[in-house]
Amino acid sequence: MLEISGISKTFFPQTVNEVKALRQVDLRIEEGSFTAIIGTNGSGKSTLLNAIAGTFIPDDGIIRVDGKNITEWSEYKRAQLIGRVFQNPFAGTAADMSIAENIVMAMRRGQSRPLTRAVTQKAKSEIADRVRMLNMGLEDRLDNAIGTLSGGQRQALTLLMATWLKPKLLLLDEHTAALDPKSAAKVAELTKQIIESERLTAMMVTHSMQQAVDLPDRIVMMHRGQIVEDYQKENKKRVRIPDLLDTFDRVQKRELFDETVAALLTEQYF
């Protein structure tokens, strides 16, 4: 469903600030699967999601979603296929608009016709039914400005909005990281519930090893812009947090070893 072939991206090339954020990344995500992307800061996790979402065009490689080559598509055009939830609970919504108005905007995502705030009674009834499933009592507050809600409530609604039209691919970029523990647990629970009930294909960047173990059916570990581990099927079912931490440690030690060897060879031959 998602095919990534040889994706590379270098920021600030040929300068002192050059960063090779993605290095020939290959990844295939099957339809209906839920994949967690983990790694240390700077490993390329969010950069990979940005490449898929169309925040930038990669230097090399091809991205296909649902069989369509979207590599050169604009971020706006990709919204027809891709839903996204950001880390910031206040991103992706209009704070001064009501819950109902925000959701109506989500219902019209990717349409070329002008967007308006108009909320018909029929739409409001449909919205109330879907919002009720969140079990937050927000179905009785549809006229409230979404900016007056707590971070957890807003993020739950953002998740609902991102999946309203059942996107071909759902991207979750550390979507619980800015929430308090109770709200994070609630949004994580809703995430799994919605993905399973709607049979969505999803990718989630997370720093939470617990979420990586509990929520998805696959874990991909990145380091320095490359995929270094891929836990699938039975390997994923058996993996535990200590296993992931051991892998992080092993990858970092291997890198340190490679850098030490390279330095010794440089001293010896140059």
N, C-alpha and C positions, 0 to 999 in steps of 0.2 A: 504493500500500500504506500509506504514511504520508502523511497530508494535514494540513498545518498552515495554518490560515486566520486571519489577523489577530490573532496572539497578542501580547499586551502584558503587561508586568509591571513595576510600580513598587514598590520597597521603601522603607519609611519615608516614605510620601507626606505632603506638606505639612509636612515638617520640614526642618531644616537639613541632615539626612543623606539627603535624598531621592535615590534612584538610579533612573533609568529604564533598567532592565536589558534589557527587550525592547520594541521599538517596532513594532507592527503587522507582525509577521513572517509571511510567506507562504512555504511550502516544500512541495514534493511530492516524495516519494522513491518511485521505482518498485520493485516487488518484485524481489528478487535483486540490487539495486544496492548498492554499497559507497561511502559518502560520507564524506569528511573535512571537518570543520568547523575552520577556522583563524581566527586573529585575535589581536590584542594582548590583554594582561591587561585585563579589564573590558569586553571586546567583546560579551559575552553568550553565548559558546560553551557553557560549562557550565550556565549558566542555562537555555539552550534544552533541553539534555539533561534537566535537572531537571524542566522543565515537562512533557516527554514522559513521564518516569518517574513523575511524580505526587508529587514532593517538595513541591510547592505547586500550588494552583489558579491559573491565570492570571486577570488582571483582566478581560481580554477575549479573544475568539477561540475557536476550536474545534480540537480535536485528534482525528483519526481514525486508527485502526490497523486494518488489514484490514477496512475498511468500518464499524467500530464507533466510535461517538462515545464516547471515553474521557475527555473533558474533566473530568468530575466524579467519575471513578472514584478510589478510594483507591489508594495506592501498592501495597498488598498485592494488590488485585484486578488491577492492571495486570501483576503478575508472571506472570499466566497467559499473557500475550502477549509480555512484554518480558523479555529477559535483560540484565544489566548487569555490567560489570567496572569497578571504580573504580581511581583512581590508586594508592591505598595497597594494597600486596600483602597486607596483613593485614586488609583490610575484606572483608566478605562471607563469612568463614569462621569457624569456632569453633576457636581455637588448641589447646585441650586435647583435642579430638576427633581421632580417627584420619583418615587420608586416606579410607578406605572409608566411615566414618560421615559425613563431610562430603559425600561424593558421594551417598550415600543420601538425605541431606536435599535435595540438589539434584534428585534423581530424583523427589521428592515435592513439588516447588515448586508452589504454588498450590492444593494439595489442602486440603480443610477438615478432614480427619481428623487426629487427633493425630500428631505426628511422634515417632518413637522412634529410638534409636541402633541398633536391631537390624539386623544385616547377615547375610543368609542366604548360604549357600555359592554358590547360583546367582547372586545379586547380585554377590558378590565376584568370581566368574569373569568376569562381564560387565564389571565395573569394571576388572579387570586387563587385559582385551583393549583397552579404550578408552584406558586410561592408558599402555599400551605404545606407542601411536601417538605419544606425546610424545617418545619416544626419550631419556628421562632416567633410565631404570632404576627408576622409582618403582613399577612394577608389583610389585616384590619388597618394597616397604616400605609396603604398604597399612595395616598395623596401627600404623605410626608416627604420632605426633601431628603434625598438619599444622603446628603452631607451631614444630616443630624444623627445618623446611625453610628453604632460602634464599629470598630474595625472588623470584628468577626462577622457582624451582620452584613456589612457592606461587601466583604469578601465572599460570603455565601451567595449573595445576590449576583456578584460579578461572575461567579462560577456558573450560576443558573443562566445568566445572560450569554456567556460564552458558548454554552451548550444548547441554547434554545432551538437553534436551527439544525442541530445534530451535525456538527462539522465533520468533514472527512478526517481531520486531525486536530486534536486538542493539545495545546502547549501550556504547561504549568511551570512558570518560572519562579521557584521558591515561594510559592503562593501562600505559605503559612508562616514564613520566616519572621514577618513583622507583627505577628499576633501573640497575645498572651497564651500560655500553655493550654488553658481550657478552651479558648476560641480556636487555637490551632488544631486541637484534637477533634473539635466539632467539624471544622472545615475539612479535615482529612477524612473523617467518616463520611461526610457528604460527597466528597470527591470520589471515593470508592463506590459509594451507592449509585451515583449518577453515571459513572463510567460503565458499571456493570449492567445497570438497568437499560441504558441506551445503547449498550454494546459499542462503545466508542473506541477509537484508536487514540492512545494518549502517550505523551512524553512528559515526564516531570523532572525538572532539575531540583535537587534538594541537598541540603547539608545535614538533614536528619537521617542518621543511619537507621533509626527505628522505623521511620516512614518508608525508607528504601526496602527494608526487610518485610514490612507488614502489608504495604499497599499494592505494589505492582507484581507482575509475573515475570519480570526480567530486570536485571540490573546491569548497566553499562558504566564502567569506570573509566574516566579520562585523566590524562596527565600530560602537561605540556603540549596541548593541542592534538593529542592522539588517544585512541582507544587502547587501553592496556589490559582490560579484563572485561569479559562478557558472561554473566551468569544467566543461563537459560534453563528452562524445563526442570529436570531433576536437580541440577546444580543449584538453581535458584531456590527450590523448595528446601534444600538442606542448609543453605547459607544462613549464618547468624552474624550479629554485629561484630563479635571478636574476629570472625573470618575476614570481614571487610577491613577492619583496622589492621590486621596482619598483612593484608594485601597492600594497603597504603604504605605500611612500613617497609615492606619488601621492595616496592617500586621506588621509593625514595632512596633506600640503601643502594639499589642497583644503579640509580642515576648518580649517586655520590661516587660509587665505585668506578663507573664509566668516566666521570669527570677527572677522578684521580689518575686513572690510567692514561687518559689523554694528556694530562699535565706532565706526567712522567715521560711519556713518549716525546712530547714537545721539548722537554729539557734535554733528553738524550740525543735527539737527532737534529735539533735546530739550535 
